[in-house]
Amino acid sequence: MLTFYHTPLSINSRRVWVALLEKNLPFDAHVVALSGDQFQPEFLALNPFHHIPVLVDDGFTVIESFAILDYLEAKYPTPSLLATTPEDIAKMRMVEMVTVNELVPAINPLTKQMMGFGQESDEAIAAAQQKAEVVLTFYADKLGDRPFFCGDQLTLADVVAGTFAPWFEALGLPMENYPTLQAWTNRLIERPAWQTTQPTQEDLAAFRDRMQQRMAAQGQ
Ligand SMILES: N[C@@H](CCC(=O)N[C@@H](CS)C(=O)NCC(=O)O)C(=O)O
């Protein structure tokens, strides 16, 4: 049996959550509140770095979302979320890595602004938008006119980039300039796996409150 330790709002968790659902795998979900649960000895025994997500499969523990995605593909290959041609495999990996290495740091000020965490300068916001647009242009180029990054089939490229996609508009990114990406986003958010894992407004409000309290306690 699979046990999935996660926090619904975490983007690092969500890519694994979506993959589990897309692969129709049954699993037990354990929510880790991240308000201290992650430092409990039982959780540290699973992940000494106190991060979610964690997957336990019949006593075998996997940490790091990308390691979990690799494990799921190897252990439960059907339906596959992997590209097949050399070009598509390269594209899939590029999109995954650009998402975590380029998009995530670029949108940090936009995320903080969207969540109401402090005041970002106009310059910081403009610079973040400009960097994020380089990523969106890259995505649009790699998507081309295909339904998903690697063709007709959903792959990990869509899972990893696509778990950010519903936020682009709210982050203040001009999606009207990227009609093919907007259509791809719409295609994804109709899928049951996206519907199931999309945070509600209440989830977001609770997260915002928790973070604001934590920042106030740290004198930020
Ligand atoms: N590289 C890790 C990052 C995991 C991560 O940063 N998780 C955050 C939530 S998004 C976390 O567990 N934070 C709690 C903590 O560090 O105490 C992965 O991809 O799984």
The ligand as a Tripos MOL2 file, in Angstrom:
@<TRIPOS>MOLECULE
LIG
   20    19     1     0     0
SMALL
NO_CHARGES

@<TRIPOS>ATOM
      1 N1         13.0880   19.5240   -3.0000 N.3       1 LIG1
      2 C1         11.9670   19.0890   -2.1960 C.3       1 LIG1
      3 C2         11.3590   20.3360   -1.5820 C.3       1 LIG1
      4 C3         10.3070   19.9730   -0.5610 C.3       1 LIG1
      5 C4          9.8720   21.1950    0.2350 C.2       1 LIG1
      6 O1         10.5160   22.2600    0.2120 O.2       1 LIG1
      7 N2          8.7710   21.0690    0.9690 N.am      1 LIG1
      8 C5          8.3070   22.1560    1.8170 C.3       1 LIG1
      9 C6          6.8550   22.4730    1.5000 C.3       1 LIG1
     10 S1          6.6450   23.0760   -0.1470 S.3       1 LIG1
     11 C7          8.3430   21.7030    3.2680 C.2       1 LIG1
     12 O2          8.1190   20.5550    3.5640 O.2       1 LIG1
     13 N3          8.6140   22.6470    4.2090 N.am      1 LIG1
     14 C8          8.5870   22.3570    5.6150 C.3       1 LIG1
     15 C9          9.9200   22.5130    6.2760 C.2       1 LIG1
     16 O3         10.9330   22.7480    5.5760 O.co2     1 LIG1
     17 O4          9.9860   22.4120    7.4960 O.co2     1 LIG1
     18 C10        10.9760   18.3080   -3.0660 C.2       1 LIG1
     19 O5         10.8870   18.5970   -4.2740 O.co2     1 LIG1
     20 O6         10.3040   17.4030   -2.5530 O.co2     1 LIG1
@<TRIPOS>BOND
     1     1     2 1
     2     2     3 1
     3     2    18 1
     4     3     4 1
     5     4     5 1
     6     5     6 2
     7     5     7 1
     8     7     8 1
     9     8     9 1
    10     8    11 1
    11     9    10 1
    12    11    12 2
    13    11    13 1
    14    13    14 1
    15    14    15 1
    16    15    16 2
    17    15    17 1
    18    18    19 2
    19    18    20 1
@<TRIPOS>SUBSTRUCTURE
     1 LIG1         1 GROUP 0 **** ****
